[in-house]
Amino acid sequence: MDLTLTDEQQAFRDLARDFLDHEAVPHRTQWDRDESVDLEIIAKMAEIGFFGLTIPEEYGGLGGDYLTYVLGMEELGRADSALRGIVSVSNGLFGKSVLGFGTEEQKQEWLPRIASGTSLGCFGLTEPDTGSDAGNLTSRARRDGDDYVLNGQKLFITNGTWADVALVFARTSDDGPRGVTAFLVPTDAAGFEAREVKGKLGLRGQATAELFLSDVRVPSSARLGEEGQGFKIAMTSLDKGRVSVAAGCVGIVQGCLETSVSYATSRTQFGKQLAGFQLVQALIADMSVDADAARLLVWRCADLIDRGEPFGTAASKAKLFASEAAVRAANNAIQVYGGAGYVDEHPAEKYLRDARVMTLYEGTSQIQKLLIGRAETGVNAFV
Ligand code: COS
């Protein structure tokens, strides 16, 4: 695997970092306290190209490769994971599902709006009673003439109250994962309601919602893919989503490393720099190794995706390692800061609160281990 970035990849990373250092980092604490980013940041991020990174130019995107995408996700994770989540779900989970499985009309309808940031998408898979066990979701879609009528409930949906369109997974038959179908549902459809989930530990700047679908009627042209193909669409998109989460986690580890070095080299205790204490150096060394190791796992996934190779197990490994590393690094960054790390004047405590969910959503660490274990042994622990 060639680790050298092209001039274009390097240029995008520099542009992204510079933009976020000016437009996001100075505001992230306030956004976190306000429980919402300033939504004007969406248009600004779209101008840089964040929402269309991997959407082809013919649909208004940048048509970039996946390595460029993960570089962008790392920078977003370093700056503010709430922003990374908004982009990852709209451009990633939603946009890539439409790009991969949509008809030409569906791509024309939604992708330019997603790439330009004029519309946000969300991904309605998780339900109150089906998190890890996504194949058993219970929302229903009943065929009625040329329409479908959707009923059900979705939970923990990123962008849910801000999105213009929801990719909703609903059951069209009782055949487990094979009975799930995907639908593109405009969020202003009659019977569709989104309510914000309050009181989250982290990711406070992004909207997380509960969705209620009550006799929501959509035409059959809103179906994404074939009947019964929905679970595959969800899993295919989640494979890439996990790489995106992992890339964001690399950014968290990198951010923890940078802020810890900065604090440890500027604060004095016992008459010398904190950085002069071996135990502080040990904490920083662990972050540095974790950043490199996680980044290499993520870049391997991007390389596999760009070459069209299978990458599902590599994605599980990257997501497992990087998310656990992000929690470790953020916890240790607080340790470097001492008491000061416990308040939001410094970024360490926000990194920890934001990192914690990374081991949960888009497949818990336990699910990733079982997927890796299944790939290694050939034995399926889910049955
Ligand atoms: N890509 C494409 N297809 C996939 C796939 C993938 N990564 N994983 C499974 N499938 C397909 C299978 O090939 C199978 O298709 P066939 O019926 O044609 O054989 C079908 O989907 C069912 O697969 P499987 O039997 O493995 O489904 P399970 O119900 O056992 O689900 C797990 C397996 C647990 C891995 C899955 O439910 C999962 O990933 N859960 C976590 C969900 C999650 O991440 N939720 C968080 C969402 S936050 S947006």
Residues whose N, C-alpha, C, O or C-beta is under 5 A from the ligand:
A	BS01	COS	G131 S132 D133 A134 G135 P177 F231 K232 M235 T236 D239 G312 Y361 E362 G363 I367 F382
